[in-house]
Amino acid sequence: MTSDTLTETAPLDVAALIRTASADDHKAAESRGFVTRLMAGELDLDAYARYLAQLAWVYEALEAWEPRAGDPEIFEPGLARMAAIESDLVALGVADRRTTHPALPATAAYAAHLRDIVGRHDVVEYLAHHYTRYLGDLSGGQAIAALIARHYGATPDQLAFSRFDALEAPVPFKRRYREGINELRLPAASVDRLIAEVRRSFALNSAVFDALDA
């Protein structure tokens, strides 16, 4: 764990600070052309498979994190998505996603950034991406799955990515997750790094959406 990760200062509502500081970045990411057209039913199930195949490169890098003593408890193993993504892709007819859906340049840059963070075992920066990805999956990801099923006839075996069977219900888990961030008692310098990295995560994600739109 990096030396600036924990301190004994009084807890701040860091989760609220993150949401406020990254609100515009979040909105910009979810309003990209590819996302809005996919959610509006203007594309097809193959487009969703392309999207999921790019996410596979991202989660593969994210989930290469090796737990160490002292890591935050909110790094919950039950959040892992790679097995579900691989299962969904097979059900969507993508038997070898590495060959048929190589990482787009924007995706490769995103994954490389995550591998760098994982390699340095930077808890603060990793938390930023962990928060952005998994809490997004537990929130907007549920709505995405419902729309993919409605518009394109996706079946449950093609939508395992949105299911978190190893966790409690999403709402109490998200509440506990945000409380867990606050309980880390991050010093101001780490909170600043955390927020900056959350914003970077949204920017990296937006770049992938733009690449898919192209």
PyRosetta script that sets phi, psi and omega in degrees:
from pyrosetta import init, pose_from_sequence

init()
pose = pose_from_sequence("MTSDTLTETAPLDVAALIRTASADDHKAAESRGFVTRLMAGELDLDAYARYLAQLAWVYEALEAWEPRAGDPEIFEPGLARMAAIESDLVALGVADRRTTHPALPATAAYAAHLRDIVGRHDVVEYLAHHYTRYLGDLSGGQAIAALIARHYGATPDQLAFSRFDALEAPVPFKRRYREGINELRLPAASVDRLIAEVRRSFALNSAVFDALDA")
pose.set_psi(1, 137.7)
pose.set_omega(1, 179.4)
pose.set_phi(2, -67.8)
pose.set_psi(2, 155.1)
pose.set_omega(2, -170.3)
pose.set_phi(3, -67.4)
pose.set_psi(3, -21.4)
pose.set_omega(3, -176.9)
pose.set_phi(4, -96.5)
pose.set_psi(4, 17.3)
pose.set_omega(4, -173.0)
pose.set_phi(5, -77.1)
pose.set_psi(5, -45.1)
pose.set_omega(5, -174.7)
pose.set_phi(6, -125.3)
pose.set_psi(6, 150.9)
pose.set_omega(6, 175.9)
pose.set_phi(7, -150.8)
pose.set_psi(7, 178.1)
pose.set_omega(7, -178.4)
pose.set_phi(8, -103.8)
pose.set_psi(8, 19.8)
pose.set_omega(8, 178.6)
pose.set_phi(9, -72.0)
pose.set_psi(9, 164.0)
pose.set_omega(9, 178.9)
pose.set_phi(10, -65.4)
pose.set_psi(10, 144.8)
pose.set_omega(10, -177.0)
pose.set_phi(11, -64.4)
pose.set_psi(11, 139.6)
pose.set_omega(11, 171.1)
pose.set_phi(12, -103.4)
pose.set_psi(12, 161.5)
pose.set_omega(12, 172.9)
pose.set_phi(13, -84.9)
pose.set_psi(13, 72.7)
pose.set_omega(13, -175.7)
pose.set_phi(14, -64.2)
pose.set_psi(14, -37.7)
pose.set_omega(14, -179.8)
pose.set_phi(15, -58.9)
pose.set_psi(15, -41.0)
pose.set_omega(15, 178.4)
pose.set_phi(16, -67.6)
pose.set_psi(16, -39.3)
pose.set_omega(16, 177.9)
pose.set_phi(17, -61.5)
pose.set_psi(17, -41.3)
pose.set_omega(17, 178.8)
pose.set_phi(18, -62.1)
pose.set_psi(18, -48.9)
pose.set_omega(18, -178.0)
pose.set_phi(19, -58.9)
pose.set_psi(19, -43.7)
pose.set_omega(19, -178.5)
pose.set_phi(20, -67.1)
pose.set_psi(20, -46.2)
pose.set_omega(20, -175.2)
pose.set_phi(21, -69.0)
pose.set_psi(21, -27.9)
pose.set_omega(21, -175.6)
pose.set_phi(22, -106.0)
pose.set_psi(22, 8.4)
pose.set_omega(22, -174.8)
pose.set_phi(23, -58.8)
pose.set_psi(23, -45.2)
pose.set_omega(23, -179.2)
pose.set_phi(24, -67.3)
pose.set_psi(24, -37.2)
pose.set_omega(24, 178.7)
pose.set_phi(25, -65.4)
pose.set_psi(25, -40.9)
pose.set_omega(25, 178.5)
pose.set_phi(26, -62.0)
pose.set_psi(26, -46.8)
pose.set_omega(26, -179.4)
pose.set_phi(27, -62.6)
pose.set_psi(27, -40.4)
pose.set_omega(27, 179.6)
pose.set_phi(28, -63.5)
pose.set_psi(28, -38.4)
pose.set_omega(28, -179.2)
pose.set_phi(29, -68.2)
pose.set_psi(29, -44.8)
pose.set_omega(29, -174.8)
pose.set_phi(30, -78.6)
pose.set_psi(30, -7.5)
pose.set_omega(30, 179.1)
pose.set_phi(31, -104.7)
pose.set_psi(31, 12.4)
pose.set_omega(31, 176.7)
pose.set_phi(32, -63.2)
pose.set_psi(32, 152.5)
pose.set_omega(32, -175.7)
pose.set_phi(33, -56.1)
pose.set_psi(33, -44.8)
pose.set_omega(33, -178.8)
pose.set_phi(34, -61.0)
pose.set_psi(34, -44.3)
pose.set_omega(34, -177.4)
pose.set_phi(35, -64.9)
pose.set_psi(35, -48.1)
pose.set_omega(35, -176.8)
pose.set_phi(36, -64.2)
pose.set_psi(36, -37.8)
pose.set_omega(36, 179.1)
pose.set_phi(37, -71.6)
pose.set_psi(37, -37.8)
pose.set_omega(37, 177.9)
pose.set_phi(38, -64.4)
pose.set_psi(38, -44.3)
pose.set_omega(38, -178.3)
pose.set_phi(39, -72.3)
pose.set_psi(39, -22.5)
pose.set_omega(39, 179.8)
pose.set_phi(40, -86.1)
pose.set_psi(40, -2.8)
pose.set_omega(40, 179.6)
pose.set_phi(41, 82.8)
pose.set_psi(41, 20.6)
pose.set_omega(41, -176.4)
pose.set_phi(42, -92.7)
pose.set_psi(42, -6.0)
pose.set_omega(42, -178.8)
pose.set_phi(43, -111.2)
pose.set_psi(43, -136.1)
pose.set_omega(43, 179.1)
pose.set_phi(44, -155.9)
pose.set_psi(44, 179.4)
pose.set_omega(44, -176.6)
pose.set_phi(45, -67.8)
pose.set_psi(45, -28.8)
pose.set_omega(45, 176.3)
pose.set_phi(46, -63.2)
pose.set_psi(46, -35.7)
pose.set_omega(46, 178.0)
pose.set_phi(47, -64.9)
pose.set_psi(47, -39.6)
pose.set_omega(47, 177.0)
pose.set_phi(48, -64.8)
pose.set_psi(48, -38.7)
pose.set_omega(48, 178.3)
pose.set_phi(49, -63.7)
pose.set_psi(49, -39.4)
pose.set_omega(49, 177.4)
pose.set_phi(50, -62.8)
pose.set_psi(50, -42.6)
pose.set_omega(50, 178.0)
pose.set_phi(51, -61.1)
pose.set_psi(51, -47.7)
pose.set_omega(51, -178.2)
pose.set_phi(52, -65.4)
pose.set_psi(52, -36.4)
pose.set_omega(52, 179.3)
pose.set_phi(53, -65.4)
pose.set_psi(53, -35.0)
pose.set_omega(53, 176.0)
pose.set_phi(54, -70.9)
pose.set_psi(54, -39.3)
pose.set_omega(54, 176.8)
pose.set_phi(55, -60.4)
pose.set_psi(55, -31.2)
pose.set_omega(55, -179.3)
pose.set_phi(56, -58.4)
pose.set_psi(56, -39.5)
pose.set_omega(56, 178.8)
pose.set_phi(57, -65.2)
pose.set_psi(57, -36.9)
pose.set_omega(57, -179.4)
pose.set_phi(58, -68.7)
pose.set_psi(58, -48.5)
pose.set_omega(58, -177.8)
pose.set_phi(59, -70.3)
pose.set_psi(59, -30.6)
pose.set_omega(59, 176.2)
pose.set_phi(60, -59.7)
pose.set_psi(60, -42.0)
pose.set_omega(60, 178.2)
pose.set_phi(61, -71.5)
pose.set_psi(61, -42.7)
pose.set_omega(61, -178.9)
pose.set_phi(62, -62.1)
pose.set_psi(62, -40.5)
pose.set_omega(62, -173.9)
pose.set_phi(63, -90.0)
pose.set_psi(63, 11.2)
pose.set_omega(63, 171.4)
pose.set_phi(64, -80.4)
pose.set_psi(64, -3.5)
pose.set_omega(64, 178.9)
pose.set_phi(65, -57.8)
pose.set_psi(65, 128.5)
pose.set_omega(65, 177.4)
pose.set_phi(66, -99.6)
pose.set_psi(66, 115.2)
pose.set_omega(66, -177.6)
pose.set_phi(67, -60.0)
pose.set_psi(67, 144.3)
pose.set_omega(67, 175.7)
pose.set_phi(68, -131.1)
pose.set_psi(68, 158.6)
pose.set_omega(68, 175.2)
pose.set_phi(69, -58.1)
pose.set_psi(69, 133.7)
pose.set_omega(69, 179.6)
pose.set_phi(70, 95.8)
pose.set_psi(70, -9.4)
pose.set_omega(70, 175.1)
pose.set_phi(71, -63.3)
pose.set_psi(71, 150.2)
pose.set_omega(71, 179.1)
pose.set_phi(72, -59.4)
pose.set_psi(72, 142.2)
pose.set_omega(72, 179.2)
pose.set_phi(73, -64.2)
pose.set_psi(73, -22.1)
pose.set_omega(73, -179.4)
pose.set_phi(74, -71.9)
pose.set_psi(74, -6.9)
pose.set_omega(74, 171.8)
pose.set_phi(75, -77.5)
pose.set_psi(75, 65.7)
pose.set_omega(75, -171.5)
pose.set_phi(76, -75.3)
pose.set_psi(76, 121.8)
pose.set_omega(76, -179.8)
pose.set_phi(77, -57.8)
pose.set_psi(77, -28.8)
pose.set_omega(77, -179.0)
pose.set_phi(78, -66.9)
pose.set_psi(78, -8.9)
pose.set_omega(78, 177.3)
pose.set_phi(79, -79.6)
pose.set_psi(79, -17.9)
pose.set_omega(79, -173.3)
pose.set_phi(80, -51.7)
pose.set_psi(80, 137.2)
pose.set_omega(80, -173.0)
pose.set_phi(81, -115.1)
pose.set_psi(81, -12.6)
pose.set_omega(81, -170.9)
pose.set_phi(82, -60.1)
pose.set_psi(82, -44.0)
pose.set_omega(82, -179.0)
pose.set_phi(83, -61.5)
pose.set_psi(83, -40.5)
pose.set_omega(83, 179.4)
pose.set_phi(84, -66.6)
pose.set_psi(84, -41.3)
pose.set_omega(84, 179.3)
pose.set_phi(85, -62.2)
pose.set_psi(85, -47.5)
pose.set_omega(85, -179.9)
pose.set_phi(86, -60.8)
pose.set_psi(86, -41.3)
pose.set_omega(86, 178.1)
pose.set_phi(87, -63.0)
pose.set_psi(87, -44.9)
pose.set_omega(87, 179.2)
pose.set_phi(88, -61.8)
pose.set_psi(88, -42.7)
pose.set_omega(88, -178.1)
pose.set_phi(89, -62.7)
pose.set_psi(89, -41.6)
pose.set_omega(89, 176.7)
pose.set_phi(90, -61.6)
pose.set_psi(90, -43.3)
pose.set_omega(90, 179.0)
pose.set_phi(91, -65.8)
pose.set_psi(91, -24.6)
pose.set_omega(91, 177.9)
pose.set_phi(92, -89.0)
pose.set_psi(92, 3.6)
pose.set_omega(92, 176.7)
pose.set_phi(93, 91.1)
pose.set_psi(93, 12.6)
pose.set_omega(93, 178.5)
pose.set_phi(94, -101.6)
pose.set_psi(94, 95.6)
pose.set_omega(94, -174.1)
pose.set_phi(95, -80.2)
pose.set_psi(95, -32.2)
pose.set_omega(95, -177.7)
pose.set_phi(96, -137.3)
pose.set_psi(96, 81.7)
pose.set_omega(96, -172.7)
pose.set_phi(97, -64.5)
pose.set_psi(97, -26.9)
pose.set_omega(97, 179.7)
pose.set_phi(98, -65.4)
pose.set_psi(98, -35.3)
pose.set_omega(98, -179.3)
pose.set_phi(99, -83.9)
pose.set_psi(99, -46.0)
pose.set_omega(99, -173.8)
pose.set_phi(100, -84.3)
pose.set_psi(100, -22.7)
pose.set_omega(100, -178.4)
pose.set_phi(101, -134.5)
pose.set_psi(101, 67.6)
pose.set_omega(101, 178.3)
pose.set_phi(102, -62.0)
pose.set_psi(102, 159.3)
pose.set_omega(102, -179.4)
pose.set_phi(103, -63.9)
pose.set_psi(103, 127.8)
pose.set_omega(103, 172.1)
pose.set_phi(104, -67.1)
pose.set_psi(104, 157.5)
pose.set_omega(104, -178.8)
pose.set_phi(105, -52.7)
pose.set_psi(105, -40.3)
pose.set_omega(105, 179.4)
pose.set_phi(106, -66.4)
pose.set_psi(106, -37.8)
pose.set_omega(106, 178.1)
pose.set_phi(107, -67.8)
pose.set_psi(107, -42.5)
pose.set_omega(107, 179.4)
pose.set_phi(108, -61.3)
pose.set_psi(108, -38.9)
pose.set_omega(108, 178.6)
pose.set_phi(109, -66.1)
pose.set_psi(109, -41.3)
pose.set_omega(109, 177.8)
pose.set_phi(110, -61.1)
pose.set_psi(110, -49.9)
pose.set_omega(110, -178.5)
pose.set_phi(111, -64.1)
pose.set_psi(111, -39.1)
pose.set_omega(111, 179.4)
pose.set_phi(112, -64.2)
pose.set_psi(112, -39.1)
pose.set_omega(112, 177.6)
pose.set_phi(113, -62.7)
pose.set_psi(113, -42.0)
pose.set_omega(113, 178.6)
pose.set_phi(114, -65.7)
pose.set_psi(114, -40.9)
pose.set_omega(114, 179.1)
pose.set_phi(115, -62.7)
pose.set_psi(115, -35.9)
pose.set_omega(115, 177.4)
pose.set_phi(116, -63.9)
pose.set_psi(116, -44.4)
pose.set_omega(116, 178.9)
pose.set_phi(117, -62.5)
pose.set_psi(117, -45.4)
pose.set_omega(117, 179.3)
pose.set_phi(118, -62.1)
pose.set_psi(118, -42.3)
pose.set_omega(118, -179.6)
pose.set_phi(119, -62.2)
pose.set_psi(119, -34.6)
pose.set_omega(119, 178.4)
pose.set_phi(120, -86.4)
pose.set_psi(120, -8.1)
pose.set_omega(120, -175.4)
pose.set_phi(121, 49.2)
pose.set_psi(121, 50.3)
pose.set_omega(121, 179.7)
pose.set_phi(122, -86.2)
pose.set_psi(122, 102.8)
pose.set_omega(122, -174.0)
pose.set_phi(123, -62.5)
pose.set_psi(123, -42.2)
pose.set_omega(123, -176.7)
pose.set_phi(124, -65.0)
pose.set_psi(124, -48.9)
pose.set_omega(124, -179.9)
pose.set_phi(125, -67.6)
pose.set_psi(125, -37.6)
pose.set_omega(125, 178.1)
pose.set_phi(126, -65.1)
pose.set_psi(126, -40.3)
pose.set_omega(126, 178.1)
pose.set_phi(127, -57.3)
pose.set_psi(127, -38.3)
pose.set_omega(127, -179.7)
pose.set_phi(128, -59.2)
pose.set_psi(128, -45.3)
pose.set_omega(128, -179.0)
pose.set_phi(129, -76.3)
pose.set_psi(129, -36.4)
pose.set_omega(129, 176.0)
pose.set_phi(130, -58.9)
pose.set_psi(130, -47.9)
pose.set_omega(130, 178.4)
pose.set_phi(131, -60.9)
pose.set_psi(131, -50.7)
pose.set_omega(131, -175.5)
pose.set_phi(132, -62.9)
pose.set_psi(132, -45.6)
pose.set_omega(132, -175.7)
pose.set_phi(133, -73.4)
pose.set_psi(133, -56.3)
pose.set_omega(133, -170.4)
pose.set_phi(134, -73.8)
pose.set_psi(134, -39.3)
pose.set_omega(134, 176.7)
pose.set_phi(135, -69.1)
pose.set_psi(135, -29.8)
pose.set_omega(135, 172.9)
pose.set_phi(136, -64.6)
pose.set_psi(136, -41.1)
pose.set_omega(136, 178.6)
pose.set_phi(137, -64.1)
pose.set_psi(137, -36.1)
pose.set_omega(137, -179.0)
pose.set_phi(138, -78.8)
pose.set_psi(138, -12.0)
pose.set_omega(138, -179.4)
pose.set_phi(139, -112.1)
pose.set_psi(139, -89.4)
pose.set_omega(139, -178.8)
pose.set_phi(140, -61.1)
pose.set_psi(140, -28.5)
pose.set_omega(140, -179.9)
pose.set_phi(141, -60.3)
pose.set_psi(141, -32.3)
pose.set_omega(141, 178.6)
pose.set_phi(142, -68.5)
pose.set_psi(142, -40.4)
pose.set_omega(142, 178.3)
pose.set_phi(143, -67.3)
pose.set_psi(143, -38.9)
pose.set_omega(143, 178.5)
pose.set_phi(144, -60.3)
pose.set_psi(144, -46.0)
pose.set_omega(144, -179.4)
pose.set_phi(145, -59.5)
pose.set_psi(145, -42.6)
pose.set_omega(145, 179.9)
pose.set_phi(146, -62.8)
pose.set_psi(146, -40.7)
pose.set_omega(146, -179.3)
pose.set_phi(147, -71.4)
pose.set_psi(147, -37.8)
pose.set_omega(147, 177.6)
pose.set_phi(148, -63.0)
pose.set_psi(148, -40.0)
pose.set_omega(148, 177.3)
pose.set_phi(149, -66.4)
pose.set_psi(149, -43.3)
pose.set_omega(149, -176.6)
pose.set_phi(150, -68.4)
pose.set_psi(150, -47.9)
pose.set_omega(150, -173.9)
pose.set_phi(151, -78.5)
pose.set_psi(151, -36.3)
pose.set_omega(151, -169.5)
pose.set_phi(152, -118.9)
pose.set_psi(152, 2.6)
pose.set_omega(152, 177.2)
pose.set_phi(153, 71.3)
pose.set_psi(153, 25.7)
pose.set_omega(153, 178.1)
pose.set_phi(154, -61.7)
pose.set_psi(154, 139.9)
pose.set_omega(154, -177.9)
pose.set_phi(155, -95.7)
pose.set_psi(155, 162.1)
pose.set_omega(155, -178.9)
pose.set_phi(156, -53.7)
pose.set_psi(156, -35.5)
pose.set_omega(156, -178.9)
pose.set_phi(157, -72.7)
pose.set_psi(157, -8.9)
pose.set_omega(157, 175.7)
pose.set_phi(158, -100.4)
pose.set_psi(158, 1.7)
pose.set_omega(158, -174.2)
pose.set_phi(159, -128.9)
pose.set_psi(159, 29.1)
pose.set_omega(159, 178.8)
pose.set_phi(160, -64.5)
pose.set_psi(160, -25.8)
pose.set_omega(160, -179.9)
pose.set_phi(161, -53.7)
pose.set_psi(161, -32.7)
pose.set_omega(161, -176.1)
pose.set_phi(162, -86.8)
pose.set_psi(162, -5.6)
pose.set_omega(162, -176.5)
pose.set_phi(163, -101.9)
pose.set_psi(163, 134.7)
pose.set_omega(163, 180.0)
pose.set_phi(164, -120.6)
pose.set_psi(164, 70.3)
pose.set_omega(164, -174.0)
pose.set_phi(165, -66.3)
pose.set_psi(165, -22.0)
pose.set_omega(165, -177.3)
pose.set_phi(166, -84.1)
pose.set_psi(166, -3.9)
pose.set_omega(166, -176.8)
pose.set_phi(167, -113.7)
pose.set_psi(167, 167.9)
pose.set_omega(167, 170.2)
pose.set_phi(168, -69.6)
pose.set_psi(168, -179.6)
pose.set_omega(168, 179.3)
pose.set_phi(169, -56.9)
pose.set_psi(169, 146.7)
pose.set_omega(169, -174.5)
pose.set_phi(170, -55.4)
pose.set_psi(170, -43.9)
pose.set_omega(170, -173.8)
pose.set_phi(171, -63.0)
pose.set_psi(171, -52.4)
pose.set_omega(171, 178.2)
pose.set_phi(172, -65.1)
pose.set_psi(172, -31.9)
pose.set_omega(172, 178.5)
pose.set_phi(173, -66.2)
pose.set_psi(173, -44.3)
pose.set_omega(173, 179.6)
pose.set_phi(174, -62.6)
pose.set_psi(174, -37.3)
pose.set_omega(174, 177.1)
pose.set_phi(175, -63.5)
pose.set_psi(175, -45.2)
pose.set_omega(175, 179.9)
pose.set_phi(176, -65.4)
pose.set_psi(176, -35.8)
pose.set_omega(176, 179.5)
pose.set_phi(177, -63.9)
pose.set_psi(177, -46.6)
pose.set_omega(177, -179.6)
pose.set_phi(178, -65.1)
pose.set_psi(178, -38.1)
pose.set_omega(178, 175.6)
pose.set_phi(179, -63.3)
pose.set_psi(179, -36.7)
pose.set_omega(179, 179.1)
pose.set_phi(180, -64.2)
pose.set_psi(180, -37.7)
pose.set_omega(180, 175.6)
pose.set_phi(181, -61.4)
pose.set_psi(181, -45.7)
pose.set_omega(181, -179.1)
pose.set_phi(182, -63.5)
pose.set_psi(182, -36.4)
pose.set_omega(182, -178.0)
pose.set_phi(183, -71.7)
pose.set_psi(183, -11.0)
pose.set_omega(183, 176.2)
pose.set_phi(184, -69.3)
pose.set_psi(184, -20.4)
pose.set_omega(184, 178.9)
pose.set_phi(185, 55.0)
pose.set_psi(185, 54.0)
pose.set_omega(185, -180.0)
pose.set_phi(186, -69.0)
pose.set_psi(186, 136.8)
pose.set_omega(186, 173.6)
pose.set_phi(187, -69.7)
pose.set_psi(187, 164.6)
pose.set_omega(187, -173.7)
pose.set_phi(188, -56.2)
pose.set_psi(188, -40.8)
pose.set_omega(188, -178.4)
pose.set_phi(189, -62.6)
pose.set_psi(189, -37.5)
pose.set_omega(189, 179.5)
pose.set_phi(190, -72.8)
pose.set_psi(190, -35.9)
pose.set_omega(190, 176.5)
pose.set_phi(191, -62.3)
pose.set_psi(191, -41.7)
pose.set_omega(191, 178.2)
pose.set_phi(192, -62.2)
pose.set_psi(192, -43.8)
pose.set_omega(192, 178.2)
pose.set_phi(193, -64.1)
pose.set_psi(193, -40.5)
pose.set_omega(193, -179.6)
pose.set_phi(194, -61.5)
pose.set_psi(194, -48.0)
pose.set_omega(194, -179.1)
pose.set_phi(195, -64.3)
pose.set_psi(195, -42.6)
pose.set_omega(195, 179.2)
pose.set_phi(196, -60.8)
pose.set_psi(196, -38.5)
pose.set_omega(196, -178.4)
pose.set_phi(197, -75.6)
pose.set_psi(197, -33.2)
pose.set_omega(197, 173.5)
pose.set_phi(198, -61.2)
pose.set_psi(198, -44.4)
pose.set_omega(198, 179.0)
pose.set_phi(199, -63.4)
pose.set_psi(199, -38.7)
pose.set_omega(199, 177.2)
pose.set_phi(200, -64.5)
pose.set_psi(200, -38.6)
pose.set_omega(200, 178.4)
pose.set_phi(201, -58.9)
pose.set_psi(201, -44.3)
pose.set_omega(201, 178.2)
pose.set_phi(202, -64.1)
pose.set_psi(202, -38.4)
pose.set_omega(202, 179.0)
pose.set_phi(203, -65.0)
pose.set_psi(203, -42.1)
pose.set_omega(203, 177.9)
pose.set_phi(204, -63.7)
pose.set_psi(204, -41.0)
pose.set_omega(204, 178.5)
pose.set_phi(205, -65.1)
pose.set_psi(205, -41.4)
pose.set_omega(205, 178.1)
pose.set_phi(206, -60.9)
pose.set_psi(206, -38.3)
pose.set_omega(206, 179.5)
pose.set_phi(207, -63.7)
pose.set_psi(207, -37.2)
pose.set_omega(207, 176.5)
pose.set_phi(208, -65.3)
pose.set_psi(208, -43.2)
pose.set_omega(208, 177.7)
pose.set_phi(209, -60.2)
pose.set_psi(209, -42.1)
pose.set_omega(209, 179.3)
pose.set_phi(210, -63.5)
pose.set_psi(210, -38.9)
pose.set_omega(210, 179.1)
pose.set_phi(211, -66.0)
pose.set_psi(211, -39.2)
pose.set_omega(211, 176.9)
pose.set_phi(212, -66.0)
pose.set_psi(212, -35.3)
pose.set_omega(212, 179.0)
pose.set_phi(213, -66.9)
pose.set_psi(213, -33.5)
pose.set_omega(213, -179.2)
pose.set_phi(214, -71.6)
pose.dump_pdb("model.pdb")
